[in-house]
Amino acid sequence: MEMNSANVEAVVKQVLESMLEKKIPSQGTTQPAASQAIPKTAHVAMLTALEHYDIKEFPIPEVGDGDILVKVEGCGICGTDGHEFRKDPFGLIPVALGHEGTGEIVKMGKNVKTDSAGKPLKVGDKVVTCMIFKDDPEIEMFDLNKKNVGDADVYGLLPDDDIHLNGWFSDYIFIREGSTVFNVSDLDLKSRILIEPCAVLVHAVERAKTTGILRFNSRVVVQGCGPIGLICIAVLRTMGIENIVAVDGNQQRLEFAKRMGADKSVDFTQYKEIENLAGAVKDAFGGHLADFAFQCTGSPVAHSNIYKFIRNGGGLCELGFFINGGDATINPHFDLCSKEITLVGSWVYTLRDYATTFDFLKRAKAIGLPMDDLITHEFPLEEINEAHQTNLAMKGLKIAIVNK
């Protein structure tokens, strides 16, 4: 073909169009696609007073070489958020809350190549965060019990600073270098919102297994059928444990417990004396007390009662007290010593538990457990005060903020 000026112009145009379609990446900070244009400011729900959020607007900081900017898709409201909303027990106000969040990477620094499990990361991937190890950046995911999240910072429970984009109740969150991040692009939005609370129960069951008492054919009682107790039942079912009795005072939650895998249920409001309640639990197990118990409420009275549900030589995992809920009264002789009960406490999770949770969620759905139905209410960010009041009123199970 004769290359006159018209032909040259046409060829150059074709090459340029081809290059644009391939979107050749730059060598520095990974830029978002045109459809993910980043605004100059972000909207953050700041808890500015007890039981009151204000939607604040803050500049989005420059993304450093090890930082990640995430566009928030959704975040569950945790019981811890409820405590902070009502009483500010951590003394954080003003604070950007929300730690059960997930979203899409829209920009990241040139040094960010993989997540905390070694999985590749790129703009467009869906992620969750776990801990911030600013004082111990070399810790690895498989250092199983060297670091519990209780000893580390967590997004959504950080003191306010000059960045402000510190919690998942927002439309953008700024993930700083030294944070743990997991690529969960293979999970749907509802599953991703449930990762953090599910990790709490994966950790609790792992703690229970250290007793050597929790086994495939164990009789297990789960007290408290809020989201934590219901997820506990689901984790046990995915392990093959079927003989589960749920205890709660809300009939709708007890019905949901059966959907999650509980074999029987006991409504404690129907029994005035603890001896009668313990007898009902025993009857539900066919005349036997429980081999193992999970105490999933924040009630000191519930903790005192649960020892009566457990056989001699049985086990108990207490995981209901994420804040100081007060003292519980037990009789050490009758409740612990003479029964030789093995007691373990459980506090949030480790990095390994977080990674295990991804597989748990896939398994739970594969065997037909209604995990998505745990999220009963969804609110936009601007209705976050209403969402928290709905949560406090216990009108649903898991309440979530979902950005459209």
C-alpha positions, 0 to 999 in steps of 0.5 A, a space after each residue: 500500500 502506498 503510504 501517503 499522508 492520508 494513510 499515515 494519519 489513518 494508521 496513527 489514529 488506529 494505533 492510538 485508539 488501540 493503545 487507549 483500549 488496552 489502558 496501559 498502566 502507569 509505573 507509579 500509583 495505579 490510577 482508576 478507570 474513567 468510570 471510577 473517577 475519584 472525587 476530591 472529598 469523601 463523606 464520613 459518618 462521624 459520631 459527634 455526640 451520644 446517639 448522634 452522627 453527622 455526615 462530614 466532608 473531608 479532603 481525600 489525602 494523597 495516596 502514598 506508595 504503600 497506601 490504598 484508597 477504597 470506595 466503600 460498598 457496605 458495612 455492618 453495624 456491630 454490637 460494639 458500634 452500638 455500645 459506642 453509639 449509646 455510651 462511648 465506653 472507649 472515649 473516642 467521640 468524635 470518631 468514624 466508626 464501622 469495622 465490618 466493612 468492604 469495598 473496591 480498590 480505586 487507587 493504590 500505591 506502587 509498592 502494593 502488590 499483594 494482600 496479607 495472604 500473598 494474593 495479587 491486588 489490583 484496582 477494582 479488587 474487593 477487599 476487607 481489612 483486619 488489623 493495623 500493625 504499626 509497631 510490628 510490621 513483620 508479623 505474618 498471617 500464619 503466626 497463629 496466636 502471636 497477635 490477637 486483634 485486641 492488641 492491635 488497631 482496627 479501622 472503625 475504632 481509631 481515634 480521629 486524626 488529620 486523615 479522618 477517613 478511618 472507618 467504614 461508615 463512609 463512602 471512601 476509606 484510606 487504608 494505610 501502609 502496615 494494615 492487613 488487607 485481604 482480596 475477597 473478590 470471589 465473595 458477594 457483598 453480603 458475604 463480605 459484610 459478614 466476614 468480620 462477625 463470622 471471624 469472631 465465631 471461627 476464633 471462638 470455635 477454634 478456642 473451644 477445640 483446644 479443650 479437647 471436649 468439642 467433637 463431631 458428636 458433641 451435644 452443644 448448647 448455644 445461649 444467645 441467638 443474636 447475630 453472634 449466636 446464630 453464626 456460632 450455630 452455623 460454624 458448628 453445622 459446617 463442622 458436622 455438629 448436629 446436636 445443637 440446642 439454642 437458648 434465647 428469649 425471642 421466638 423469631 430468633 429461635 426459629 432462625 436458629 433452627 434455619 441455621 442448624 439448631 436441632 432444638 430450641 428453648 425459650 428462657 422466658 417460659 421458665 422462672 427458675 434456673 433449675 427449670 430452665 436447665 431441665 428444659 435444656 436437658 430435655 431438649 438433649 433427650 435427658 442429657 446435659 450439654 457436653 459443651 456450651 457457648 455463651 454468646 450474650 453480654 448478660 452476667 446473669 446468662 453467664 451465671 446460668 449457663 454452668 447449669 446446662 453443662 455435664 460434669 467434665 464438660 466445656 464452656 466458651 465465654 465470648 459474649 463480653 466485648 465490653 465490661 458488662 458487669 460482674 457475674 455470680 457463680 459458685 466456684 465449688 458447684 459450678 466449676 470445681 466439682 463438675 470439672 468444667 473446662 472454661 475458655 474465653 474468646 476475644 475477637 480473632 487472629 489473622 489466620 481466623 480471618 482467612 479461615 472465615 472466607 472458606 467457612 462462608 463458602 462452605 456454609 452457603 454450599 450446604 444451604 445455610 441462609 447466611 444472607 438472611 442474617 442481614 435483615 435491614 439495609 440503610 444508606 449512609 445518610 440514614 445512619 442514625 436511624 440504622 443505629 436506632 433500629 439496631 438498638 431496638 433489636 428490630 432485626 438481626 444484622 443491620 447494614 449501611 450499604 452505599 448505592 
